[in-house]
Amino acid sequence: MTPRTELDSYLGTLLEVGKFRDYGPNGLQVEGKPEVQRLVSGVTASRALIEAAIEQKADALLVHHGLFWKGHDGRLTGWLKARVELLMAHGINLFAYHLPLDAHAAYGNNAQFGGKLGFVPDGRFGDQDLGFIGYASQPLTAAALNALLKDRLGRTPVMVEGAAGQTIRRVAWCTGGAQGYFEAAIAAGAEAFITGEISEPQAHLARETGVAFFACGHHASERYGAPALATHLAEKFGLDHQFIEIDNPA
C-alpha cells in the first residue's frame, strides 16, 4: 500500500506540473482512500471508466482527461455529479494530468505515440514545447505513412497529402486536439504533421505548403501516456495496475 499523498507528490514532481499553463487542475482531482494498492488507468474519467474501475476494486484512477475544465461553473449537477458521486461512494482517488502528460519525455502521450510509430524525436516545437519533431525510421510516402498509422492505431486517419509523391523523412506530431500547431510544425521543418483532429484551415495549408497532414483521432492518439505512466508507478511503488480501454470514435 502506498499513501495517496506520496503518489500525489511524486507525480507532481515527475511531470513538472507547476510549469504548465493548462485548461484545468492537474493532480488529485477527487480524494478517496488514504492508501493505494490497486490502480486503474484510462484516457478519460468517463462514467464507463469509473464503473469499470469500481468493478476492479480500484483505489485510484489515473487519467489524461479529468473532470474539471476551464469554463465549468463549479456546480456538481447532472453527469458531473453522477461521476463524482460514484468516485466518492467507492473511495476512488482520481488523478488527472493533461498537458504535463502530453509533454513528458518518457511517459507522455507524445513520447509514447512516437515510439509506437518508430519515430526518433530530436526536438520540440509549439506552445510550451508540447509538439515533438524528429525522423521516421525510414523514408515514407504519404500513403505509406497513412498505412503505418492505420496499422498501429487500428483506425484509418484523415489524410491531406501535401506535395504529390513527396518522400517524407522529417515528421512532427502532437497528440489530441493539436491541429492549431500545424503552422508551427511547418515552420520547424516538418514534411508531415500528425495529430488527433483536423479543422477546416488545415486542409488548405497542407495543399498550399506541401506538408502532409494526418488526423488520427483524439482518443486514438492519446491511449498510450496514462498506461505507460501507471505502469511506471506500479513498478516503483509495488502497485497492482490495469489499463482499461473505453472505446471512443473521436
C-alpha positions in Angstrom: 0.0 0.0 0.0 1.2 3.5 -0.9 -0.1 6.7 0.7 -2.2 8.8 -1.6 -0.2 11.9 -0.6 3.1 10.2 -1.6 1.7 9.4 -5.1 0.4 12.9 -5.5 3.7 14.4 -4.5 5.8 12.1 -6.7 3.6 12.6 -9.8 3.6 16.4 -9.4 7.4 16.4 -9.3 7.9 13.8 -12.1 5.5 15.6 -14.5 6.7 19.1 -13.5 3.1 20.1 -13.1 3.8 23.6 -11.9 5.4 24.8 -15.1 2.4 24.3 -17.4 -0.4 26.7 -18.2 -3.4 24.4 -18.6 -7.1 24.2 -19.1 -7.9 22.7 -15.7 -6.3 21.4 -12.5 -3.6 18.7 -12.7 -3.1 16.2 -9.9 -5.5 14.8 -7.4 -9.0 15.9 -8.5 -11.1 13.7 -6.2 -9.8 12.5 -2.9 -10.5 8.9 -2.0 -8.9 6.3 0.2 -5.7 7.4 2.0 -3.8 4.3 0.8 -3.5 3.0 -2.7 -2.8 -0.6 -3.8 -4.9 -1.2 -6.9 -4.5 1.4 -9.7 -6.6 1.6 -12.9 -5.5 3.8 -15.8 -7.5 5.1 -18.8 -7.8 8.0 -21.1 -10.8 9.9 -19.8 -12.7 9.9 -16.5 -15.9 8.9 -18.1 -18.7 7.2 -16.2 -18.0 4.0 -18.1 -14.3 4.0 -17.0 -15.3 4.9 -13.4 -17.8 2.0 -13.3 -15.1 -0.3 -14.7 -12.6 0.8 -12.0 -15.3 0.1 -9.4 -15.6 -3.5 -10.8 -11.8 -3.9 -10.5 -12.0 -2.6 -6.8 -9.5 0.2 -7.7 -8.2 2.5 -5.0 -7.1 5.1 -7.6 -7.8 6.1 -11.2 -5.2 7.7 -13.3 -6.3 9.5 -16.5 -5.3 12.1 -19.1 -8.7 13.9 -19.2 -10.1 14.6 -15.8 -13.4 16.1 -14.6 -12.8 19.8 -14.2 -12.0 22.2 -17.0 -11.9 26.0 -17.6 -15.4 27.2 -18.2 -17.1 24.9 -15.7 -19.1 27.0 -13.2 -18.3 24.7 -10.2 -21.7 23.1 -9.7 -21.9 19.4 -9.2 -25.0 18.6 -11.2 -26.1 16.1 -13.9 -23.4 14.0 -15.4 -20.6 15.6 -13.4 -22.4 14.9 -10.1 -23.0 11.3 -11.2 -19.3 10.7 -11.9 -18.1 12.4 -8.7 -20.7 10.6 -6.6 -19.5 7.2 -7.9 -15.9 8.0 -7.1 -16.6 9.2 -3.6 -19.0 6.4 -2.8 -16.3 3.9 -3.5 -13.4 5.9 -2.2 -11.5 6.0 -5.5 -8.9 8.7 -5.9 -8.9 10.5 -9.2 -5.5 11.6 -10.5 -5.6 13.6 -13.8 -2.8 15.1 -15.9 -3.5 16.9 -19.1 -0.6 18.9 -20.7 2.0 17.6 -18.3 1.2 14.1 -19.5 1.3 15.2 -23.1 4.8 16.7 -22.7 6.7 14.2 -20.5 9.8 12.9 -22.4 9.4 9.3 -21.3 5.8 8.5 -20.2 4.0 11.3 -22.1 1.4 10.8 -24.9 3.7 12.3 -27.5 6.7 10.2 -26.4 4.7 7.0 -26.3 2.9 7.8 -29.6 6.2 8.5 -31.4 7.8 5.3 -30.0 4.8 3.2 -31.2 5.4 4.6 -34.7 9.1 4.2 -34.7 9.9 7.9 -34.8 13.1 9.2 -33.3 12.5 12.7 -31.8 15.3 15.3 -31.8 13.4 18.5 -30.9 10.3 20.2 -29.7 8.1 22.9 -31.1 4.9 24.9 -30.4 3.4 26.4 -27.3 5.0 25.1 -24.1 7.1 22.8 -26.3 4.3 20.3 -26.4 5.0 19.2 -30.0 7.6 16.6 -30.9 9.7 16.6 -34.2 12.1 14.0 -35.5 12.7 11.4 -38.1 10.8 8.4 -39.4 12.7 5.1 -39.2 12.8 5.1 -43.0 11.6 7.5 -45.8 7.9 7.2 -46.5 5.4 8.4 -49.0 2.2 10.0 -47.5 0.3 6.9 -48.5 2.8 4.6 -46.7 2.7 6.8 -43.6 -1.1 6.7 -43.6 -0.9 2.9 -43.9 1.5 2.7 -40.9 -0.8 4.9 -38.8 -3.8 2.7 -39.7 -1.9 -0.4 -38.8 -0.5 0.8 -35.5 -3.6 2.7 -34.3 -6.3 0.4 -35.6 -8.2 3.1 -37.5 -7.9 5.0 -40.8 -6.7 8.6 -40.4 -7.9 11.6 -42.3 -5.1 12.4 -44.6 -4.5 15.5 -46.7 -1.5 14.8 -48.9 1.0 17.7 -49.3 3.2 17.6 -52.3 2.2 14.8 -54.6 4.7 11.9 -54.5 6.8 13.6 -51.8 9.2 11.4 -49.7 8.7 12.1 -46.0 11.6 11.9 -43.6 11.0 14.6 -41.1 7.8 14.2 -39.1 6.2 16.4 -36.4 3.5 15.2 -34.1 1.3 16.3 -31.2 -1.5 14.1 -29.9 -5.1 15.1 -29.3 -6.6 18.4 -30.5 -3.4 20.0 -31.7 -4.4 20.9 -35.2 -3.6 24.5 -34.3 0.1 23.5 -34.1 0.3 22.8 -37.8 1.8 26.1 -38.8 4.5 25.8 -36.0 5.3 22.3 -37.3 5.7 23.7 -40.8 8.0 26.4 -39.5 10.0 23.8 -37.7 10.8 22.0 -40.9 8.3 19.1 -40.9 7.4 17.3 -44.1 4.4 15.7 -42.4 2.3 16.6 -39.2 0.3 14.1 -37.2 -2.3 14.9 -34.6 -5.7 13.8 -33.4 -8.1 16.2 -35.1 -8.4 18.4 -38.2 -10.3 21.7 -38.6 -11.2 23.5 -41.8 -8.0 25.5 -42.3 -5.5 22.6 -42.2 -6.6 21.1 -45.5 -5.8 24.3 -47.3 -2.5 24.7 -45.5 -1.4 21.2 -46.4 -2.1 21.7 -50.1 -0.5 25.1 -50.2 2.6 24.3 -48.3 3.2 20.8 -49.5 3.3 19.4 -45.9 1.1 16.3 -45.4 -1.4 16.4 -42.6 -2.8 13.4 -40.7 -5.6 13.4 -38.1 -5.7 10.0 -36.3 -8.5 10.7 -33.8 -8.2 12.5 -30.4 -8.8 9.4 -28.3 -6.8 7.1 -30.6 -3.7 9.2 -30.4 -3.8 9.6 -26.6 -4.2 6.0 -25.4 -0.6 5.5 -24.5 0.6 8.0 -21.9 -1.7 7.1 -19.0 -0.9 3.3 -19.1 2.8 4.0 -19.5 2.8 6.3 -16.5 0.7 3.9 -14.4 3.0 1.0 -15.3 5.9 3.0 -14.0 4.1 3.8 -10.8 3.2 0.1 -10.4 6.8 -0.9 -10.7 8.1 1.8 -8.5 5.6 1.5 -5.7 4.6 -2.2 -6.0 1.0 -1.4 -7.1 -1.4 -3.6 -9.0 -2.3 -1.9 -12.3 -4.7 -2.4 -15.1 -5.3 -0.2 -18.1 -9.0 -0.2 -19.2 -9.8 0.9 -22.8 -13.2 2.6 -23.2 -13.8 2.9 -26.9 -14.3 6.4 -28.4 -14.8 7.2 -32.1 -13.5 10.7 -31.6 
